[in-house]
Amino acid sequence: MKISKSRDTRWSRAVLETHDYKCFYCGGEGTDPCHVVPRGKMKTRYILENGVCLCRTHHIAFDDVQKFRKHIIEMYIKRELYNKLLEVASGKSNYEECGFTNIE
């Protein structure tokens, strides 16, 4: 799968809109769509459920502080959902089987 700038933009917009442009953590202005499973994993890159809206400060913390990342993952999604995302990322399942929304 190739990286598509326009598809990245559609995914980002969909994540922000899904969360009403509010930071999931603090409720402030959400400006950053953030991948729960890193975007380098192409099989989950465009899955809507793999995105959370964060403010800039909390996005930086999410990317840089492993303990904060784990905290957000546990707050935002249940462990079962996170495990399904990891299964899709590793190729053990596909997004359709898991009921995920893939942004085309």
N, C-alpha and C positions, 0 to 999 in steps of 0.2 A: 504494500500500500504506500502510495506517495503522499508526502505532506502537501496539503493544499491551503494556500493563504486564504482563499475565499471561504473554504470550509472551516478553517480556524476561526475566522471572523464570525461566521454563522454560529459556531459552537459557543464562542465567547458571548455573543449577544443573547443566545438562548439561556445560558447560565445566569447572566445578569438579570434578564427579564423574569426567569423562574423565581429568583430570590428578591424580586422587586428592588433591585439595586441597593440592597441593605447588607451590611457585613453580617454574616452569620454569627460571628463571635460577639461583637460589641453593639450591633444594631446601627452603627454609624453608616456613612455613605459607602456603599459597596462599589468599588471601581475596578476590582481585580477578579476576573474569573480564574479559579485555581483548580488544577487537576489534583484529585485525591491520589490516584495512581499516576505517577509521573508521566508527562505527555510523551516521553520517549518510547513508551510502550504503545506502539501503533494500534494494537487491537482494542485499546480502551481510550485512545486519544479523543475520539469524537462521540463518546457515549455521554449523554446529558447527565446521567446519574453519577458520572465520575467528576462532576464539577460542583464547586461550592463558591459562593460569592463572598469575598473578603475585602476589607479596606486595605490600603497599601501597607500599613504598619503590620497588620496581622498576616498578610500574604508573605511579607519578608520573614516574619517569625515562623510561619508554617514551613517555608523553604529551608530555613537555617537552624531551627531548633527541633531536634527529633522528639523531645518530650512534648512540646507544644503541638507538633504534627499529630502525634498519637492521641492527644487530648481532643483535638478538633475531629479526628476521624471517629473517635468514640462518641463525641457529641452529635456529629452530623449524621453519621450512618451507623446502623447496627453492625456488629462484627460479621454477622451472616452475609449482609450485603457487601461489605468490604471483601470478604473471602470470595464471593462470586465475581467481583471485579478482578481480583487477582487470578481467578481461574480463567477468565476471558483473556487477560493480559498474557497468560502463559500458554494459551491455546488449548486448554483442557475443556473449555466450554465456548459457545459463541453467544454473542449478545442477545440474539433472538430467543435462545433457550432460557436465558435468564430474565427475559422480559424487559430488557433495557431499551432505551430510545437512542438510536444511532443518528446523529445529525449528518444529513447528506449535503 
